[in-house]
């Protein structure tokens, strides 16, 4: 991949991830697959509200924006502040591993070209690691 990086998923001269994967529809489907796993997970499910509609919408909007789509997330919720937003929840290695397992499964089920899949998984691995806030 040649070009100058201008932010997450965006390199000058290279189509942003948002466009490469098909836009909003891809990220909404990714989030739906992810939450199918969360819904039955004994480690993660207690961390979420009974109704998963709002968390799904927030995650999809964040990912759409992060990967080069419309900035609806920031316009409605402000700066992402991921660590701050997740601070009320105890996130240890067990929670990180469960979250990453479901997200990895959701990404792999998308059938993306290997470079795009790898880029997404690298990001999610990093993000999951940075949200750990408990020993």
Secondary structure by P-SEA (a helix, b strand, c coil): cccccccccccccccccccccccaaaaaaaaaaaaaaaaacccccccccccaaaaaaaaaaaaaaaacccccccccccccccccccccccccaaaaaaaaaaaaaaaaaccccaaaaaaaaaaaaaaaaaacccc
